[in-house]
Amino acid sequence: MTLTLPPKVTERAFARLSEIGVAAQGKALRVAVEGGGCSGFQYEITLDAPSEDDLVLERGGEKVVIDSVSLPFLSDATIDFSEELIGARFTIDNPNASSSCGCGTSFSM
């Protein structure tokens, strides 16, 4: 698996990070892929300090970071923020996923 295109972060996602003051806390939104979940892989989304080997996507001082192991799984993915009746959350639209679970946090390739 090779990284062909870097992930994208929407304006809405960066705006939400700014609203909750993530950069002011010295942190970034970390998006990682781990084994597990009902479909084989799962997204882990946390607030964390950037590491040296992270890809850093930045706008207006707000940062989204992705570790080097997760990057190939997120090639050309879009990281967004969604507000719906059931709640608000960061979402990932991943063109590499062949299937995903109903909650959107687990996927297979």
HELIX and SHEET records of a PDB file:
HELIX    1   1 GLU A   11  GLU A   19  1                                   9    
HELIX    2   2 ALA A   23  GLN A   25  5                                   3    
HELIX    3   3 LEU A   71  LEU A   74  5                                   4    
SHEET    1   A 3 LYS A   8  VAL A   9  0                                        
SHEET    2   A 3 THR A  78  GLU A  84  1                                        
SHEET    3   A 3 GLY A  87  ASP A  93 -1                                        
SHEET    1   B 6 LEU A  55  ARG A  59  0                                        
SHEET    2   B 6 GLU A  62  ILE A  66 -1                                        
SHEET    3   B 6 ALA A  28  GLY A  35  1                                        
SHEET    4   B 6 PHE A  41  ASP A  48 -1                                        
SHEET    5   B 6 SER A 106  SER A 108 -1                                        
SHEET    6   B 6 SER A  99  SER A 100 -1                                        
END                                                                             
